[in-house]
Amino acid sequence: MTKERSTESDSWIFASRFPSAREARNSYEQARDLILADDLAASVFRFTVRDTSYVAVLGDRPLSGVDLRHLTEVLTGGEPTSVPDQISDQLRQRRQRFEALRVDFLERRRRDAPNV
């Protein structure tokens, strides 16, 4: 799992790529549940690029050591990777739009993408 810092003060992103969509979904669900249970100021995304499945977790506030360890554990099924700037920018924009809604939880699935 790699940690990328943007030019924003405490913004971070962790990403892993997975050998299968099923493993990515499992990791996504674990990260989602962790974020909800620990009330982390973070968002998790699962996406596919060129038939490779990814999970990215990003946030805007520093993580405690415990939170960082938990995130590391749920993403260990994949290979740590960086996310291209174009994709990380899109994920950050989606996170900002979500934050503007002022809701506790939002999950969106695209119908044209398989949910395996």
C-alpha positions in Angstrom: 0.0 0.0 0.0 1.4 3.3 -1.0 0.6 6.7 0.5 0.5 9.7 -1.7 0.5 13.2 -0.5 -1.1 16.0 -2.5 -0.4 19.6 -2.2 -3.3 19.9 0.2 -2.1 19.9 3.8 -3.3 16.6 5.2 -4.8 14.9 2.1 -3.7 11.3 1.6 -4.6 8.3 -0.6 -3.8 4.6 -0.2 -4.4 2.3 -3.2 -4.0 -1.4 -4.0 -4.6 -3.3 -7.2 -6.1 -6.8 -7.0 -5.8 -10.0 -9.0 -9.6 -10.2 -9.3 -12.7 -8.1 -9.0 -14.0 -10.4 -6.3 -10.9 -9.7 -4.1 -11.2 -6.0 -4.8 -14.9 -6.1 -3.7 -14.0 -7.9 -0.5 -11.3 -5.4 0.3 -13.6 -2.5 -0.6 -16.3 -3.8 1.7 -13.9 -4.3 4.6 -12.5 -0.7 4.1 -16.1 0.7 3.9 -17.1 -1.1 7.1 -13.9 0.1 8.9 -14.6 3.7 7.8 -18.1 3.5 9.1 -17.3 1.7 12.4 -14.3 3.9 13.3 -16.0 7.1 12.0 -13.0 7.9 9.8 -12.9 11.0 7.7 -12.3 9.0 4.6 -13.8 7.6 1.4 -13.3 4.3 -0.3 -13.6 3.7 -4.0 -13.4 0.5 -6.1 -12.8 0.9 -9.8 -11.3 -0.9 -12.8 -8.7 0.3 -15.3 -7.8 -1.8 -18.3 -9.3 -5.0 -16.7 -7.4 -4.4 -13.4 -9.4 -3.9 -10.2 -8.3 -1.3 -7.7 -9.4 -0.1 -4.3 -8.4 3.4 -3.1 -9.0 5.0 0.3 -8.6 8.7 0.6 -9.1 11.4 3.2 -8.3 14.9 4.3 -7.3 14.6 7.9 -4.3 12.8 9.5 -4.8 9.2 10.5 -4.0 7.8 13.9 -1.6 4.9 14.1 -4.4 2.5 14.8 -6.5 3.7 11.9 -3.5 3.5 9.6 -2.8 -0.1 10.7 -6.5 -1.1 10.2 -6.5 0.3 6.7 -3.2 -1.5 5.9 -4.8 -4.7 7.0 -7.9 -4.5 4.8 -5.9 -3.6 1.7 -3.2 -6.3 2.2 -4.9 -8.7 -0.3 -3.8 -6.4 -3.1 -0.5 -5.1 -4.4 0.3 -1.5 -3.2 0.2 0.9 -6.0 0.1 4.6 -6.8 -2.9 6.1 -8.6 -2.3 8.3 -11.7 -2.9 12.0 -11.0 -5.9 12.1 -13.4 -7.7 9.3 -11.4 -6.7 10.6 -8.0 -8.1 14.1 -9.0 -11.4 12.5 -10.1 -11.6 10.6 -6.8 -10.9 13.7 -4.8 -13.6 15.6 -6.7 -16.1 12.8 -6.0 -15.2 12.9 -2.3 -15.7 16.7 -2.3 -19.1 16.3 -3.9 -20.0 13.7 -1.3 -18.9 15.9 1.5 -21.1 18.7 0.2 -24.2 16.4 0.5 -23.7 16.3 4.3 -24.7 12.6 4.6 -23.0 9.9 6.6 -22.9 7.3 4.0 -23.3 7.0 0.2 -22.7 4.0 -2.0 -23.2 4.1 -5.7 -22.9 1.3 -8.2 -22.8 1.6 -11.9 -25.2 -0.6 -13.8 -22.8 -1.0 -16.8 -20.0 -2.4 -14.6 -20.1 -5.9 -13.2 -20.4 -6.1 -9.5 -18.5 -9.3 -8.8 
